[in-house]
Amino acid sequence: MSGGGSTIVWFRRDLRLEDNPALAAGVRAGAVIAVFIWAPEEEGYYCPGRVSRWWIKQSLAHLDSSLKKLGTSLITKRSTDSVSSLLEVVKSTDATRVYFNHLYDPISLVRDNRAKETLSAEGVSVRSFNADLLYEPWEVVNDEGCPFNTFSGFWERCLTMPYDPEAPLLPPKRIISGDASRCPSDNLVFESESEKGSNALLARAWSPGWSNADKALTTFINGPLIEYSKNRWKVDSATTSFLSPRLHFGEVSVRKVFHRIRTKQTLWANEGNKAGEESVNLFQKSIGLREFSRYMSFYHPYTHERPLLGHLKYFPWLVDEGYFKAWRQGRTGYPLVDAGMRELWATGWLHDRIRVVVSSFSVKVLQLPWTWGMKYFWDTLLDADLESDALGWQFITGTLPDGCEFLGIDNPQFEGYKFDPNGEYVRRWLPELARLPTEWIHHPWDAPESVLQAAGIELGSNYPLPIVDIDAAKERLEEALSQMWQLEAAARAAIENGMEEGHGDSTEFVPIAFPQAMQMEMEPEVPTRNNPTAIAIRCYEDQIVPSMSSSFFRTEDEETSVDIRNSVVDSRAEVPITSM
């Protein structure tokens, strides 16, 4: 294709000017045409939820404003087929190059490969870059050149790589705009009229946009980071970085976060500040978990719908929409769980520890399909991230080789006194329990009737009784696990006897359908929250897309269950339900 030689920079989840390799390369090549294509239908079940769409809208406006200051603007297109729309933009602008940054979720891997094939067939030069990871998945391998299956092995290799993650790139000082006169923008609609009222509350707590992300990073590094190791489990205060939505939408690069954090680590090490060093190490581990989520998604693209360890496909989940509705609405009768679910619906945010509490309750106490909970998180979280969410729910379900076993129920009552000792978090999100003394705040069903009356609480009326008994749930979980192992043993025996050849093939796995209604029928009153080494030559600059035969379908060896019943893991990663 001949033409004026402009470069189309295709923005996706990299909504920033700083440390944007595709944009930097486009600016070096000459004139730039910046494009964002909104095609949510391509994502299938995982099209962005309400709060994610709100964030995208604000972040795109911020990006467009920044681009205009440098000499160009953002062209927006509404589509049901990103590749076709990209080709139309190429033809209408006579661009000769298309640059974009890598994504690692399964839909994007396939789409990006098709984009390269389609555009290259039209004579367009296509290049893609790493803008989302410290190291590309194919760079981090074991001594035999194979990918790691455990986080501990993966992260140890990342920290001992022979070359450092690349330093973040500065934003361009000026952008020469390509001719887009024959390519007008489409008006993108990210929210309905009924959503605007709820979305307006989000602006009181969050300021999307890449330059605001830089401010948030600076605020964290100069504030909560130094006591992160001590305070990170406090669920009702600004003790974490709040960077996860900014990292998901690419408003700040993980390379910048890593290098800024490491600079602080060096400073504290020189000062002998052991607490600061420990805080940095723990926060770096949370970065590592995000890296690992993309690593696993790249090598195992089914992780958002299928268990990594094969035996879990035999677990007898309770397909109970009544339980699921009570969990979604924060009406389980367990205050810490209910407070978390009310906060999630109201704000689109949950502290990492509360994410663990509510997700564990869903899969272990209620025994609901883990994919249901993951999908609900996707629909309601500001930082909804398919790779990170899949890793977290796989961990809770016990399907990570170096994760916890799918045994043992954490009692929400005791979790409450551990992470919300004064009951302030529960009182904030469950105003019906606000007058209950701290002694009973996490187990109101045990409170004397006189105490309940004084607090204005009528259990079963204005606050529910526990939906299930914890001791009964423990027995039911043990029975379910026993049934799972029996079914797996029977299936294995059948395969070995040649009775059901291929039964272990993961292609036979049928995911449990999502409930028809995933939305909350009632919206609670919304309180507001106060927010707050050696250098080696790199190869594989371009994206590597796994073949369908080797990655989208597991082999017999991959499907075979790993026996974790008697395994003991002494040094596990932090629970990867990361909100950072």
FENFENZI-V296922 format. One line per field, one symbol per residue. phi: phi as a letter, one per 40 degrees, with the letter a starting at -180 (. if undefined). A space follows every 10 residues. Layout:
# FENFENZI-V296922
phi: ???
This chain:
# FENFENZI-V296922
phi: .cicgcbcbc cbcacaccfb dcccccccch cbbcbbbbbc cccgcbcdcd cccccddccc cccccccccc haaccbbcab adcccccccd ccbfcbbbba bcbbccccdc cccccccccc ccgccbbbbc bbbcbcdccb bcccgbccbb cdcccccdcb ccbcddcccc cccabccccb ccbcccccbb accccccccc ccccbbbchc cccccccccc ccbcdcbdcc bccccbacbb cfcdcccccg cbccccdccc cccccccccc cgcccccccc cccccccccc dccccccccb ccccbbcccc cccccccccb ccdccccdcg bcgbdccccc cccdccbgba cdccdccccc ccccccfcdc ccccccddcb ccbdadcccc cccccdcgbc dbccccagbc cdccccccbb ccgccccccb dcbdccdddb ccaccccddc cccccgbbcg bcaccdcacc cccccccccc cccccccccc cccccccgcb cgcccccccb ccccccbbcc cbbcdbcbbc ca.cbbccbf cccbbccccc bcbccdcccd cccbcbcbbc bccddcbcbf
